[in-house]
Amino acid sequence: MPYDNIGSVDEILAVAEEIYNGRIIQGFLNAKSTDGYWIKNTDEGMSDSYIESEANRIITEYTKDSEK
């Protein structure tokens, strides 16, 4: 993952797409009722916290893989 701002744009898009296409976000988008969805389906309990946590997980995994 590049450390400069311009090179990071593609990486940010890739992280966002992985989160958006994931089970949790797609479940929310397709749920008949979203009442309590984040509390029932995530450890974080809120969409913002979940997205931040997932982005951190993805970036950390990418960093570990690139160090190998």
Protein Blocks (a to p, Z undefined) as FASTA:
>chain_A
ZZbfklmmmmmmmmmmmmmmmmklmmmmmpfblghklmmmpmnopaklmmmmmmmmmmmm
mmmmmmZZ
